[in-house]
Amino acid sequence: MMSKVVRSITRLITPAVLVFGLYVIMHGHVTSGGGFQGGAVFASAAALLLVAFGSDRIKHHMKIPDLTAISVSGAVLFIGLGFAGIATTFFYNLFVGSAVFGHVPAFGPAHEDIWTGGVIPLMNIGVALNVVASLAAVMVVMAITSEKTRDGE
Amino acid sequence: MVRKVVIGLTMVILGVMLFAVALMMRPFGEPPSLMDDYIIENTQQVTGANNAVSAVVFDWRGYDTLGEATVLFTAVTAVVMLLRKRKDEAPE
């Protein structure tokens, strides 16, 4: 647990970090970024909370089994979308031209059309769930362990 | 003495190789293959994505992303397994 100043600043900027992470994830098929990058930004908010409030308080809100479940569901979503196009090939983009993210843009810059990309936005979400939960789980586990060894020995 | 000679010889060989590579380098902006031109021209029609980088990562080279996700997943599994709370450990 750090000082009141650090905790107040953390309270202020954590929502902004989360919103920016979500933006990077959800616009991964239009602007730069994607599931990995946005997931890392999102997980950095978890790191901020852990540093500011200490693992004693945070571990009741970010439980390892929950994080594992989120991570596994993201991985399953990603691999399932890869298998969904198995009728053509593995990782075939079967949603192009369909009702789900199906717009096909003309050649050239078209950043205002975000309903594009086929399976790519969905895969971004899957990878982001995987990355966020995995990094958060590692940080929580390491914080708990380091706190335990510091107090115990 | 032998050590110094070996180090000097290595440096000279390395320098000659780097110099040769620098001389053989392509002019700036000239791609070494036609693959990237193909991807830039066809990404929006084939994958529907405006971001060619995302399209490469998740569509053209989906296997690579699958491997990355698997590596991350395996690393996290190992860390959580190593640092888990054991059954014989006293509760806090």
gemmi code that builds the backbone of each chain (N, CA, C; Angstrom):
import gemmi

chains = {
    "A": [
        ("MET", (0.865, -1.204, 0.000), (0.000, 0.000, 0.000), (0.889, 1.238, 0.000)),
        ("MET", (0.708, 2.080, -0.978), (1.548, 3.264, -1.073), (0.811, 4.479, -0.518)),
        ("SER", (1.449, 5.637, -0.649), (0.928, 6.816, 0.044), (-0.383, 7.296, -0.572)),
        ("LYS", (-1.009, 8.210, 0.119), (-2.319, 8.711, -0.293), (-2.248, 9.379, -1.671)),
        ("VAL", (-1.126, 10.055, -1.944), (-0.979, 10.738, -3.230), (-1.025, 9.723, -4.362)),
        ("VAL", (-0.220, 8.651, -4.219), (-0.166, 7.638, -5.268), (-1.530, 7.004, -5.454)),
        ("ARG", (-2.214, 6.726, -4.339), (-3.524, 6.073, -4.449), (-4.541, 6.983, -5.138)),
        ("SER", (-4.512, 8.270, -4.818), (-5.467, 9.190, -5.456), (-5.205, 9.295, -6.952)),
        ("ILE", (-3.912, 9.422, -7.323), (-3.587, 9.524, -8.753), (-3.988, 8.242, -9.478)),
        ("THR", (-3.774, 7.094, -8.819), (-4.171, 5.824, -9.430), (-5.668, 5.781, -9.673)),
        ("ARG", (-6.449, 6.239, -8.656), (-7.899, 6.289, -8.834), (-8.276, 7.154, -10.019)),
        ("LEU", (-7.530, 8.249, -10.221), (-7.856, 9.179, -11.306), (-7.555, 8.572, -12.666)),
        ("ILE", (-6.344, 7.981, -12.832), (-5.943, 7.635, -14.196), (-6.261, 6.202, -14.593)),
        ("THR", (-6.650, 5.346, -13.639), (-6.969, 3.969, -14.023), (-8.120, 3.882, -15.036)),
        ("PRO", (-9.239, 4.611, -14.868), (-10.286, 4.538, -15.899), (-9.795, 4.972, -17.272)),
        ("ALA", (-8.938, 6.000, -17.316), (-8.423, 6.444, -18.610), (-7.575, 5.363, -19.257)),
        ("VAL", (-6.744, 4.685, -18.440), (-5.912, 3.607, -18.983), (-6.786, 2.489, -19.530)),
        ("LEU", (-7.857, 2.141, -18.772), (-8.747, 1.063, -19.216), (-9.447, 1.427, -20.521)),
        ("VAL", (-9.922, 2.689, -20.614), (-10.614, 3.111, -21.828), (-9.665, 3.098, -23.018)),
        ("PHE", (-8.425, 3.554, -22.802), (-7.464, 3.544, -23.901), (-7.144, 2.109, -24.338)),
        ("GLY", (-7.003, 1.204, -23.357), (-6.768, -0.199, -23.709), (-7.908, -0.772, -24.524)),
        ("LEU", (-9.153, -0.484, -24.106), (-10.317, -0.951, -24.856), (-10.330, -0.382, -26.265)),
        ("TYR", (-9.967, 0.901, -26.389), (-9.934, 1.526, -27.716), (-8.923, 0.828, -28.615)),
        ("VAL", (-7.721, 0.554, -28.065), (-6.691, -0.102, -28.881), (-7.157, -1.495, -29.302)),
        ("ILE", (-7.869, -2.197, -28.383), (-8.341, -3.542, -28.729), (-9.424, -3.469, -29.803)),
        ("MET", (-10.441, -2.614, -29.577), (-11.609, -2.629, -30.454), (-11.339, -2.003, -31.812)),
        ("HIS", (-10.314, -1.150, -31.921), (-9.985, -0.557, -33.213), (-8.763, -1.224, -33.830)),
        ("GLY", (-8.441, -2.455, -33.384), (-7.235, -3.092, -33.877), (-7.251, -3.345, -35.367)),
        ("HIS", (-8.449, -3.516, -35.966), (-8.516, -3.808, -37.395), (-8.578, -2.541, -38.239)),
        ("VAL", (-8.614, -1.355, -37.573), (-8.701, -0.102, -38.332), (-7.432, 0.721, -38.143)),
        ("THR", (-7.077, 0.963, -36.884), (-5.872, 1.738, -36.599), (-4.791, 0.792, -36.075)),
        ("SER", (-3.652, 1.360, -35.767), (-2.569, 0.511, -35.280), (-2.914, -0.032, -33.898)),
        ("GLY", (-2.335, -1.170, -33.574), (-2.651, -1.826, -32.318), (-3.338, -3.151, -32.583)),
        ("GLY", (-3.978, -3.663, -31.571), (-4.645, -4.949, -31.708), (-4.765, -5.634, -30.365)),
        ("GLY", (-5.039, -6.901, -30.395), (-5.295, -7.622, -29.160), (-4.105, -7.647, -28.222)),
        ("PHE", (-2.924, -7.927, -28.751), (-1.749, -8.015, -27.892), (-1.435, -6.669, -27.241)),
        ("GLN", (-1.381, -5.625, -28.065), (-0.984, -4.315, -27.556), (-2.026, -3.765, -26.592)),
        ("GLY", (-3.307, -3.829, -27.010), (-4.361, -3.333, -26.142), (-4.459, -4.134, -24.861)),
        ("GLY", (-4.224, -5.445, -24.972), (-4.252, -6.266, -23.770), (-3.150, -5.883, -22.803)),
        ("ALA", (-1.967, -5.558, -23.355), (-0.866, -5.139, -22.480), (-1.190, -3.815, -21.805)),
        ("VAL", (-1.823, -2.870, -22.557), (-2.213, -1.591, -21.954), (-3.225, -1.831, -20.834)),
        ("PHE", (-4.202, -2.694, -21.122), (-5.238, -3.006, -20.142), (-4.619, -3.626, -18.886)),
        ("ALA", (-3.667, -4.551, -19.100), (-3.043, -5.220, -17.956), (-2.150, -4.269, -17.170)),
        ("SER", (-1.657, -3.217, -17.816), (-0.829, -2.267, -17.076), (-1.662, -1.537, -16.019)),
        ("ALA", (-2.983, -1.412, -16.248), (-3.843, -0.849, -15.210), (-3.874, -1.761, -13.992)),
        ("ALA", (-3.870, -3.078, -14.254), (-3.820, -4.019, -13.131), (-2.513, -3.871, -12.367)),
        ("ALA", (-1.412, -3.678, -13.107), (-0.118, -3.482, -12.449), (-0.136, -2.222, -11.593)),
        ("LEU", (-0.750, -1.167, -12.134), (-0.849, 0.097, -11.393), (-1.610, -0.100, -10.086)),
        ("LEU", (-2.748, -0.802, -10.173), (-3.541, -1.056, -8.965), (-2.755, -1.879, -7.953)),
        ("LEU", (-2.025, -2.889, -8.466), (-1.246, -3.739, -7.559), (-0.178, -2.935, -6.847)),
        ("VAL", (0.510, -2.049, -7.599), (1.577, -1.265, -6.979), (0.995, -0.291, -5.969)),
        ("ALA", (-0.135, 0.338, -6.314), (-0.656, 1.403, -5.461), (-1.343, 0.847, -4.220)),
        ("PHE", (-2.123, -0.229, -4.382), (-2.941, -0.693, -3.263), (-2.388, -1.934, -2.575)),
        ("GLY", (-1.406, -2.588, -3.186), (-0.840, -3.775, -2.552), (-1.653, -5.011, -2.850)),
        ("SER", (-0.968, -6.164, -2.842), (-1.649, -7.387, -3.262), (-2.652, -7.863, -2.223)),
        ("ASP", (-2.500, -7.452, -0.957), (-3.439, -7.902, 0.069), (-4.871, -7.509, -0.272)),
        ("ARG", (-4.996, -6.295, -0.832), (-6.332, -5.803, -1.130), (-6.792, -6.243, -2.510)),
        ("ILE", (-5.852, -6.283, -3.474), (-6.233, -6.533, -4.863), (-6.566, -8.003, -5.088)),
        ("LYS", (-5.941, -8.911, -4.326), (-6.124, -10.336, -4.637), (-7.539, -10.817, -4.362)),
        ("HIS", (-8.322, -10.040, -3.595), (-9.722, -10.431, -3.389), (-10.592, -10.014, -4.565)),
        ("HIS", (-10.099, -9.062, -5.374), (-10.872, -8.621, -6.543), (-10.436, -9.317, -7.812)),
        ("MET", (-9.148, -9.666, -7.914), (-8.657, -10.378, -9.088), (-8.209, -11.760, -8.639)),
        ("LYS", (-9.150, -12.703, -8.645), (-8.837, -14.051, -8.169), (-8.227, -14.875, -9.300)),
        ("ILE", (-7.267, -15.708, -8.951), (-6.532, -16.476, -9.970), (-7.458, -17.407, -10.756)),
        ("PRO", (-8.394, -18.142, -10.121), (-9.279, -19.002, -10.933), (-10.105, -18.215, -11.951)),
        ("ASP", (-10.609, -17.028, -11.556), (-11.374, -16.210, -12.496), (-10.499, -15.784, -13.673)),
        ("LEU", (-9.290, -15.311, -13.340), (-8.390, -14.862, -14.409), (-8.046, -16.023, -15.335)),
        ("THR", (-7.832, -17.209, -14.773), (-7.541, -18.375, -15.609), (-8.708, -18.674, -16.537)),
        ("ALA", (-9.937, -18.577, -15.997), (-11.112, -18.856, -16.827), (-11.209, -17.852, -17.977)),
        ("ILE", (-10.963, -16.567, -17.689), (-11.026, -15.548, -18.749), (-9.970, -15.825, -19.804)),
        ("SER", (-8.757, -16.158, -19.340), (-7.659, -16.405, -20.277), (-7.977, -17.584, -21.187)),
        ("VAL", (-8.478, -18.656, -20.591), (-8.788, -19.849, -21.383), (-9.923, -19.560, -22.358)),
        ("SER", (-10.948, -18.783, -21.917), (-12.051, -18.496, -22.838), (-11.565, -17.666, -24.021)),
        ("GLY", (-10.616, -16.741, -23.772), (-10.057, -15.976, -24.889), (-9.312, -16.865, -25.863)),
        ("ALA", (-8.501, -17.775, -25.327), (-7.748, -18.680, -26.213), (-8.688, -19.567, -27.004)),
        ("VAL", (-9.762, -20.045, -26.337), (-10.713, -20.916, -27.026), (-11.446, -20.150, -28.113)),
        ("LEU", (-11.797, -18.864, -27.829), (-12.450, -18.043, -28.850), (-11.552, -17.879, -30.071)),
        ("PHE", (-10.273, -17.622, -29.820), (-9.317, -17.421, -30.922), (-9.177, -18.694, -31.762)),
        ("ILE", (-8.934, -19.821, -31.095), (-8.732, -21.062, -31.841), (-10.036, -21.512, -32.495)),
        ("GLY", (-11.169, -21.264, -31.809), (-12.454, -21.617, -32.403), (-12.728, -20.849, -33.676)),
        ("LEU", (-12.383, -19.540, -33.683), (-12.542, -18.750, -34.909), (-11.597, -19.248, -35.992)),
        ("GLY", (-10.405, -19.719, -35.587), (-9.508, -20.312, -36.570), (-10.110, -21.573, -37.177)),
        ("PHE", (-10.758, -22.383, -36.314), (-11.354, -23.627, -36.802), (-12.666, -23.385, -37.543)),
        ("ALA", (-13.300, -22.209, -37.311), (-14.604, -21.958, -37.926), (-14.512, -21.962, -39.446)),
        ("GLY", (-13.367, -21.553, -39.988), (-13.224, -21.532, -41.436), (-12.570, -22.774, -41.985)),
        ("ILE", (-12.621, -23.881, -41.233), (-11.874, -25.076, -41.619), (-12.410, -25.674, -42.915)),
        ("ALA", (-13.658, -25.291, -43.318), (-14.194, -25.811, -44.579), (-13.315, -25.396, -45.753)),
        ("THR", (-12.681, -24.191, -45.665), (-11.754, -23.777, -46.721), (-10.323, -24.104, -46.302)),
        ("THR", (-9.810, -23.334, -45.303), (-8.527, -23.669, -44.685), (-8.602, -23.250, -43.231)),
        ("PHE", (-7.625, -23.695, -42.460), (-7.487, -23.199, -41.096), (-7.204, -21.697, -41.171)),
        ("PHE", (-7.829, -20.899, -40.297), (-7.699, -19.443, -40.278), (-8.230, -18.793, -41.547)),
        ("TYR", (-9.265, -19.391, -42.175), (-9.919, -18.730, -43.301), (-10.872, -17.670, -42.756)),
        ("ASN", (-10.849, -16.489, -43.368), (-11.661, -15.372, -42.880), (-13.063, -15.512, -43.449)),
        ("LEU", (-13.936, -16.236, -42.723), (-15.226, -16.592, -43.315), (-16.283, -15.513, -43.171)),
        ("PHE", (-16.012, -14.444, -42.389), (-17.029, -13.425, -42.165), (-16.954, -12.276, -43.166)),
        ("VAL", (-16.005, -12.302, -44.117), (-15.914, -11.211, -45.090), (-17.155, -11.249, -45.981)),
        ("GLY", (-17.858, -10.099, -46.057), (-19.055, -10.032, -46.880), (-20.308, -10.488, -46.176)),
        ("SER", (-20.195, -11.000, -44.918), (-21.386, -11.437, -44.204), (-21.916, -10.285, -43.358)),
        ("ALA", (-22.861, -10.598, -42.459), (-23.488, -9.545, -41.662), (-22.623, -9.129, -40.481)),
        ("VAL", (-21.616, -9.947, -40.118), (-20.800, -9.663, -38.946), (-19.467, -9.079, -39.413)),
        ("PHE", (-19.248, -7.809, -39.161), (-18.008, -7.119, -39.560), (-17.707, -7.384, -41.038)),
        ("GLY", (-18.726, -7.295, -41.881), (-18.570, -7.808, -43.230), (-18.324, -6.805, -44.340)),
        ("HIS", (-18.279, -5.495, -44.048), (-18.042, -4.532, -45.129), (-16.699, -4.809, -45.789)),
        ("VAL", (-16.660, -4.713, -47.102), (-15.399, -4.826, -47.826), (-15.062, -3.448, -48.374)),
        ("PRO", (-14.042, -2.777, -47.817), (-13.744, -1.426, -48.267), (-13.068, -1.425, -49.635)),
        ("ALA", (-13.211, -0.298, -50.351), (-12.489, -0.139, -51.615), (-11.016, 0.108, -51.306)),
        ("PHE", (-10.190, -0.037, -52.334), (-8.753, 0.145, -52.130), (-8.473, 1.584, -51.717)),
        ("GLY", (-7.650, 1.756, -50.698), (-7.303, 3.088, -50.236), (-7.679, 3.296, -48.793)),
        ("PRO", (-7.275, 4.427, -48.212), (-7.575, 4.679, -46.802), (-9.072, 4.799, -46.570)),
        ("ALA", (-9.577, 4.079, -45.578), (-11.001, 4.152, -45.235), (-11.145, 3.925, -43.747)),
        ("HIS", (-10.511, 4.784, -42.947), (-10.469, 4.523, -41.517), (-11.786, 4.784, -40.825)),
        ("GLU", (-12.750, 5.440, -41.518), (-14.004, 5.742, -40.838), (-14.944, 4.546, -40.855)),
        ("ASP", (-14.684, 3.546, -41.679), (-15.541, 2.374, -41.752), (-14.991, 1.313, -40.808)),
        ("ILE", (-15.616, 1.179, -39.609), (-15.069, 0.225, -38.648), (-15.814, -1.107, -38.688)),
        ("TRP", (-16.865, -1.238, -39.505), (-17.607, -2.502, -39.557), (-16.976, -3.401, -40.618)),
        ("THR", (-15.652, -3.613, -40.512), (-14.902, -4.346, -41.527), (-14.044, -5.394, -40.836)),
        ("GLY", (-13.412, -6.230, -41.621), (-12.376, -7.093, -41.068), (-12.753, -8.543, -40.878)),
        ("GLY", (-14.045, -8.902, -41.004), (-14.405, -10.311, -40.832), (-14.099, -10.815, -39.439)),
        ("VAL", (-13.312, -11.868, -39.339), (-13.035, -12.459, -38.022), (-11.970, -11.683, -37.261)),
        ("ILE", (-11.296, -10.724, -37.915), (-10.144, -10.075, -37.272), (-10.530, -9.352, -35.978)),
        ("PRO", (-11.624, -8.531, -35.940), (-11.977, -7.895, -34.655), (-12.316, -8.908, -33.569)),
        ("LEU", (-12.997, -10.000, -33.962), (-13.347, -11.012, -32.964), (-12.098, -11.709, -32.439)),
        ("MET", (-11.155, -11.984, -33.348), (-9.891, -12.583, -32.908), (-9.123, -11.630, -32.010)),
        ("ASN", (-9.210, -10.326, -32.320), (-8.584, -9.332, -31.448), (-9.135, -9.444, -30.036)),
        ("ILE", (-10.466, -9.580, -29.938), (-11.078, -9.686, -28.608), (-10.589, -10.944, -27.901)),
        ("GLY", (-10.537, -12.064, -28.635), (-10.074, -13.306, -28.027), (-8.657, -13.202, -27.510)),
        ("VAL", (-7.757, -12.681, -28.368), (-6.355, -12.545, -27.960), (-6.235, -11.568, -26.803)),
        ("ALA", (-7.053, -10.493, -26.826), (-6.980, -9.505, -25.752), (-7.397, -10.120, -24.424)),
        ("LEU", (-8.485, -10.916, -24.423), (-8.901, -11.595, -23.187), (-7.773, -12.477, -22.671)),
        ("ASN", (-7.152, -13.229, -23.605), (-6.046, -14.113, -23.229), (-4.906, -13.324, -22.598)),
        ("VAL", (-4.490, -12.235, -23.273), (-3.324, -11.479, -22.812), (-3.622, -10.775, -21.486)),
        ("VAL", (-4.785, -10.101, -21.395), (-5.125, -9.366, -20.172), (-5.123, -10.293, -18.969)),
        ("ALA", (-5.870, -11.397, -19.089), (-6.005, -12.277, -17.934), (-4.677, -12.950, -17.595)),
        ("SER", (-3.895, -13.312, -18.636), (-2.622, -13.982, -18.366), (-1.664, -13.060, -17.640)),
        ("LEU", (-1.498, -11.831, -18.169), (-0.553, -10.906, -17.541), (-1.009, -10.542, -16.137)),
        ("ALA", (-2.329, -10.319, -15.965), (-2.827, -9.969, -14.641), (-2.597, -11.119, -13.664)),
        ("ALA", (-2.820, -12.361, -14.136), (-2.616, -13.516, -13.247), (-1.157, -13.611, -12.823)),
        ("VAL", (-0.238, -13.420, -13.786), (1.183, -13.494, -13.439), (1.541, -12.421, -12.424)),
        ("MET", (1.031, -11.193, -12.653), (1.397, -10.104, -11.738), (0.828, -10.335, -10.351)),
        ("VAL", (-0.427, -10.793, -10.281), (-1.031, -11.032, -8.965), (-0.277, -12.131, -8.229)),
        ("VAL", (0.025, -13.222, -8.932), (0.725, -14.342, -8.292), (2.096, -13.900, -7.792)),
        ("MET", (2.818, -13.125, -8.635), (4.151, -12.691, -8.226), (4.073, -11.716, -7.061)),
        ("ALA", (3.057, -10.833, -7.066), (2.934, -9.880, -5.969), (2.629, -10.588, -4.669)),
        ("ILE", (1.714, -11.574, -4.732), (1.379, -12.321, -3.515), (2.615, -13.036, -2.983)),
        ("THR", (3.370, -13.679, -3.914), (4.548, -14.435, -3.485), (5.608, -13.526, -2.877)),
        ("SER", (5.854, -12.389, -3.510), (6.903, -11.508, -2.988), (6.506, -10.940, -1.628)),
        ("GLU", (5.209, -10.611, -1.466), (4.741, -10.121, -0.168), (4.924, -11.187, 0.919)),
        ("LYS", (4.605, -12.442, 0.526), (4.688, -13.541, 1.470), (6.141, -13.775, 1.906)),
        ("THR", (7.054, -13.799, 0.925), (8.465, -14.049, 1.285), (9.029, -12.888, 2.083)),
        ("ARG", (8.574, -11.648, 1.802), (9.120, -10.514, 2.548), (8.640, -10.570, 4.001)),
        ("ASP", (7.367, -10.926, 4.215), (6.855, -10.978, 5.575), (7.342, -12.220, 6.311)),
        ("GLY", (7.465, -13.349, 5.564), (7.678, -14.625, 6.227), (9.085, -14.844, 6.737)),
        ("GLU", (10.094, -14.534, 5.906), (11.467, -14.911, 6.308), (11.981, -14.000, 7.407)),
    ],
    "B": [
        ("MET", (48.626, -13.741, -26.299), (49.044, -13.392, -27.666), (48.119, -14.043, -28.700)),
        ("VAL", (47.928, -15.373, -28.559), (47.028, -16.087, -29.483), (45.621, -15.520, -29.377)),
        ("ARG", (45.248, -15.230, -28.138), (43.914, -14.676, -27.882), (43.702, -13.372, -28.620)),
        ("LYS", (44.736, -12.518, -28.549), (44.635, -11.219, -29.219), (44.533, -11.392, -30.726)),
        ("VAL", (45.317, -12.334, -31.275), (45.280, -12.574, -32.724), (43.898, -13.064, -33.141)),
        ("VAL", (43.346, -14.000, -32.345), (42.020, -14.541, -32.671), (40.983, -13.434, -32.636)),
        ("ILE", (41.046, -12.593, -31.584), (40.065, -11.501, -31.471), (40.204, -10.537, -32.645)),
        ("GLY", (41.458, -10.188, -32.985), (41.668, -9.272, -34.098), (41.171, -9.838, -35.408)),
        ("LEU", (41.445, -11.129, -35.646), (40.993, -11.781, -36.877), (39.469, -11.785, -36.963)),
        ("THR", (38.831, -12.096, -35.827), (37.366, -12.091, -35.798), (36.819, -10.720, -36.136)),
        ("MET", (37.436, -9.693, -35.535), (36.981, -8.329, -35.795), (37.110, -7.985, -37.272)),
        ("VAL", (38.277, -8.359, -37.876), (38.501, -8.024, -39.289), (37.479, -8.729, -40.170)),
        ("ILE", (37.236, -10.023, -39.892), (36.280, -10.777, -40.720), (34.888, -10.187, -40.582)),
        ("LEU", (34.527, -9.873, -39.341), (33.202, -9.293, -39.093), (33.052, -7.956, -39.812)),
        ("GLY", (34.122, -7.123, -39.750), (34.074, -5.821, -40.409), (33.928, -5.953, -41.912)),
        ("VAL", (34.694, -6.888, -42.515), (34.598, -7.089, -43.972), (33.194, -7.537, -44.350)),
        ("MET", (32.610, -8.457, -43.534), (31.266, -8.950, -43.844), (30.241, -7.833, -43.758)),
        ("LEU", (30.325, -7.040, -42.699), (29.355, -5.945, -42.540), (29.496, -4.926, -43.666)),
        ("PHE", (30.768, -4.635, -44.058), (31.008, -3.684, -45.131), (30.414, -4.203, -46.438)),
        ("ALA", (30.622, -5.517, -46.711), (30.086, -6.097, -47.943), (28.566, -6.025, -47.948)),
        ("VAL", (27.953, -6.326, -46.793), (26.490, -6.266, -46.706), (26.010, -4.837, -46.945)),
        ("ALA", (26.732, -3.860, -46.364), (26.339, -2.462, -46.544), (26.420, -2.054, -48.010)),
        ("LEU", (27.443, -2.557, -48.718), (27.568, -2.216, -50.136), (26.487, -2.884, -50.975)),
        ("MET", (26.068, -4.117, -50.576), (25.090, -4.856, -51.375), (23.649, -4.482, -51.041)),
        ("MET", (23.478, -3.537, -50.099), (22.128, -3.223, -49.648), (21.295, -2.623, -50.779)),
        ("ARG", (19.989, -2.953, -50.751), (19.096, -2.402, -51.770), (18.859, -0.921, -51.513)),
        ("PRO", (18.496, -0.186, -52.567), (18.139, 1.214, -52.354), (16.915, 1.321, -51.452)),
        ("PHE", (16.814, 2.421, -50.741), (15.717, 2.593, -49.778), (14.371, 2.593, -50.492)),
        ("GLY", (13.414, 1.846, -49.921), (12.069, 1.842, -50.482), (11.860, 0.831, -51.579)),
        ("GLU", (12.874, 0.031, -51.907), (12.709, -0.980, -52.944), (12.584, -2.329, -52.264)),
        ("PRO", (11.418, -2.933, -52.296), (11.233, -4.157, -51.516), (12.014, -5.331, -52.094)),
        ("PRO", (12.505, -6.227, -51.232), (13.255, -7.378, -51.713), (12.381, -8.444, -52.350)),
        ("SER", (11.050, -8.358, -52.178), (10.184, -9.341, -52.822), (8.887, -8.655, -53.227)),
        ("LEU", (8.064, -9.366, -53.982), (6.788, -8.802, -54.421), (5.665, -9.121, -53.450)),
        ("MET", (5.982, -9.862, -52.366), (4.960, -10.296, -51.427), (4.263, -9.117, -50.764)),
        ("ASP", (5.057, -8.125, -50.325), (4.431, -7.015, -49.593), (3.546, -6.191, -50.510)),
        ("ASP", (3.949, -6.030, -51.803), (3.068, -5.332, -52.746), (1.740, -6.057, -52.890)),
        ("TYR", (1.830, -7.392, -52.993), (0.610, -8.188, -53.129), (-0.300, -7.975, -51.922)),
        ("ILE", (0.300, -8.003, -50.715), (-0.518, -7.867, -49.503), (-1.146, -6.481, -49.439)),
        ("ILE", (-0.348, -5.433, -49.775), (-0.893, -4.076, -49.702), (-2.045, -3.906, -50.680)),
        ("GLU", (-1.918, -4.488, -51.883), (-2.961, -4.278, -52.899), (-4.198, -5.106, -52.635)),
        ("ASN", (-4.046, -6.273, -51.996), (-5.188, -7.187, -51.914), (-5.804, -7.319, -50.528)),
        ("THR", (-5.156, -6.712, -49.489), (-5.677, -6.888, -48.135), (-7.141, -6.484, -48.027)),
        ("GLN", (-7.489, -5.301, -48.564), (-8.833, -4.794, -48.316), (-9.899, -5.612, -49.045)),
        ("GLN", (-9.558, -6.174, -50.214), (-10.549, -6.995, -50.917), (-10.667, -8.380, -50.282)),
        ("VAL", (-9.546, -8.959, -49.872), (-9.574, -10.357, -49.427), (-10.032, -10.465, -47.979)),
        ("THR", (-9.449, -9.632, -47.086), (-9.776, -9.767, -45.664), (-10.790, -8.735, -45.206)),
        ("GLY", (-11.019, -7.674, -45.968), (-11.960, -6.654, -45.560), (-11.442, -5.718, -44.500)),
        ("ALA", (-10.181, -5.889, -44.069), (-9.655, -5.051, -42.993), (-8.902, -3.862, -43.582)),
        ("ASN", (-9.074, -2.694, -42.936), (-8.368, -1.515, -43.404), (-6.932, -1.476, -42.923)),
        ("ASN", (-6.650, -2.193, -41.839), (-5.313, -2.187, -41.262), (-4.561, -3.411, -41.776)),
        ("ALA", (-3.620, -3.172, -42.678), (-2.930, -4.305, -43.305), (-2.097, -5.082, -42.294)),
        ("VAL", (-1.584, -4.379, -41.275), (-0.764, -5.077, -40.278), (-1.619, -6.086, -39.502)),
        ("SER", (-2.815, -5.620, -39.064), (-3.718, -6.537, -38.366), (-4.116, -7.691, -39.266)),
        ("ALA", (-4.347, -7.380, -40.556), (-4.747, -8.440, -41.482), (-3.638, -9.470, -41.631)),
        ("VAL", (-2.378, -9.013, -41.663), (-1.269, -9.964, -41.756), (-1.204, -10.806, -40.495)),
        ("VAL", (-1.327, -10.146, -39.335), (-1.146, -10.866, -38.077), (-2.256, -11.878, -37.847)),
        ("PHE", (-3.508, -11.492, -38.152), (-4.612, -12.372, -37.791), (-5.151, -13.170, -38.961)),
        ("ASP", (-4.818, -12.816, -40.205), (-5.421, -13.517, -41.326), (-4.376, -14.198, -42.214)),
        ("TRP", (-3.500, -13.427, -42.812), (-2.507, -14.042, -43.687), (-1.585, -14.960, -42.898)),
        ("ARG", (-1.206, -14.528, -41.696), (-0.278, -15.324, -40.898), (-0.903, -15.692, -39.562)),
        ("GLY", (-2.102, -16.281, -39.622), (-2.798, -16.622, -38.392), (-2.049, -17.646, -37.554)),
        ("TYR", (-1.323, -18.544, -38.212), (-0.575, -19.556, -37.477), (0.448, -18.921, -36.545)),
        ("ASP", (1.068, -17.846, -37.016), (2.087, -17.181, -36.202), (1.485, -16.632, -34.916)),
        ("THR", (0.292, -16.011, -35.032), (-0.382, -15.488, -33.852), (-0.810, -16.608, -32.925)),
        ("LEU", (-1.238, -17.721, -33.520), (-1.589, -18.880, -32.693), (-0.378, -19.330, -31.867)),
        ("GLY", (0.794, -19.343, -32.513), (2.001, -19.717, -31.780), (2.333, -18.731, -30.681)),
        ("GLU", (2.188, -17.432, -30.976), (2.473, -16.415, -29.954), (1.557, -16.581, -28.756)),
        ("ALA", (0.256, -16.748, -29.037), (-0.706, -16.906, -27.946), (-0.385, -18.154, -27.139)),
        ("THR", (0.053, -19.221, -27.833), (0.382, -20.456, -27.128), (1.604, -20.273, -26.236)),
        ("VAL", (2.614, -19.536, -26.758), (3.817, -19.286, -25.954), (3.458, -18.523, -24.690)),
        ("LEU", (2.655, -17.455, -24.852), (2.246, -16.660, -23.689), (1.488, -17.521, -22.689)),
        ("PHE", (0.556, -18.319, -23.222), (-0.282, -19.155, -22.366), (0.574, -20.157, -21.588)),
        ("THR", (1.547, -20.763, -22.283), (2.407, -21.745, -21.621), (3.245, -21.094, -20.531)),
        ("ALA", (3.792, -19.905, -20.829), (4.611, -19.209, -19.839), (3.795, -18.883, -18.593)),
        ("VAL", (2.560, -18.381, -18.825), (1.717, -18.017, -17.686), (1.338, -19.243, -16.884)),
        ("THR", (1.031, -20.342, -17.575), (0.713, -21.584, -16.869), (1.869, -22.021, -15.980)),
        ("ALA", (3.090, -21.923, -16.521), (4.260, -22.337, -15.749), (4.445, -21.451, -14.527)),
        ("VAL", (4.286, -20.116, -14.701), (4.495, -19.210, -13.562), (3.464, -19.470, -12.472)),
        ("VAL", (2.188, -19.574, -12.871), (1.138, -19.792, -11.866), (1.324, -21.136, -11.186)),
        ("MET", (1.790, -22.141, -11.949), (2.010, -23.458, -11.359), (3.160, -23.424, -10.353)),
        ("LEU", (4.227, -22.689, -10.688), (5.377, -22.638, -9.779), (5.045, -21.888, -8.499)),
        ("LEU", (4.275, -20.781, -8.621), (4.049, -19.916, -7.468), (2.701, -20.153, -6.801)),
        ("ARG", (2.094, -21.320, -7.041), (0.759, -21.543, -6.475), (0.879, -21.807, -4.966)),
        ("LYS", (-0.283, -21.721, -4.333), (-0.312, -22.014, -2.904), (-0.429, -23.516, -2.720)),
        ("ARG", (0.498, -24.105, -1.987), (0.473, -25.559, -1.846), (-0.500, -25.980, -0.763)),
        ("LYS", (-0.889, -27.259, -0.836), (-1.896, -27.757, 0.101), (-1.340, -27.842, 1.521)),
        ("ASP", (-0.031, -28.228, 1.647), (0.537, -28.419, 2.981), (0.971, -27.087, 3.602)),
        ("GLU", (0.795, -25.994, 2.836), (1.225, -24.694, 3.347), (0.196, -24.165, 4.348)),
        ("ALA", (0.676, -23.524, 5.403), (-0.251, -22.988, 6.404), (-1.059, -21.846, 5.791)),
        ("PRO", (-2.365, -21.779, 6.051), (-3.173, -20.666, 5.532), (-2.795, -19.361, 6.203)),
        ("GLU", (-2.965, -18.271, 5.473), (-2.524, -16.967, 5.995), (-3.464, -16.475, 7.083)),
    ],
}
model = gemmi.Model(1)
for chain_id, residues in chains.items():
    chain = gemmi.Chain(chain_id)
    for i, (resn, *xyz) in enumerate(residues, 1):
        res = gemmi.Residue()
        res.name, res.seqid = resn, gemmi.SeqId(i, " ")
        for name, pos in zip(("N", "CA", "C"), xyz):
            atom = gemmi.Atom()
            atom.name, atom.element = name, gemmi.Element(name[0])
            atom.pos, atom.b_iso = gemmi.Position(*pos), 0.0
            res.add_atom(atom)
        chain.add_residue(res)
    model.add_chain(chain)
structure = gemmi.Structure()
structure.add_model(model)
structure.setup_entities()
